[in-house]
């Protein structure tokens, strides 16, 4: 049995705003949800939140 591919890996290492512009939200909703569940950072530019600061344009740590 082949290992289950990581759905988040499918979205590469792009920032969330770029993924939305590229329609990745519509195409990979479940993988996108994993990037924003239990957020640790907020983007000061676009207002999105993520659990990976590399996914945001201007990340600021949430306290």
N, C-alpha and C positions, 0 to 999 in steps of 0.2 A: 504494500500500500504506500503510495507516494505521500510525502509530508504535505500538510496543508499550507499553502502559501500565505505569507503575512499580508493581509489586505492593505495595511498602512504603507508597506514597502512599495505597493503598486503606485502610490501617489508621489513617489520619489521624494526628494528633499526640498520641494518648492514651498514658498511661503503661502499661507492660507489665502491671502487676497489674490495671488496669482492662480491658485487652484480654482477659485471661484470664477475668475475671468476665463479660465480654460474649460469651464463646464465640468470640472472634476466632481463638484458637489452633486450634480445630477447623476453622473455616471457611477460614482463610488460613495454613496451616502453613508453606508455602514463604516467604511474605512475612515471617512471624514469625521464621523462621530467619535471615533477612538482618539483622534487628535485633539478634540475639544472637551472630552470628559475629564473631570477633575482638573481644571486649569490651574496652572502655577504662574502664568505670565499673561499680561495684557498688552496689546499693541497700542502705543500712544498715537499712531498715525490713523489706523482704520478702526480701532475699537474692538477687534476680535480678541478672543482669549484662546489659549492653547496650553497643553501640558508639556510642550517642547518649545523653548524660546527661539530655536532656529527656524520655526515655522511662522514667525512674526516679523514685520518690517522694522518696527522700533519697540522691542520688548522691554517691559518693566515688570519686575518680580512682584507678584501679589503677596501680601503679608498675611 
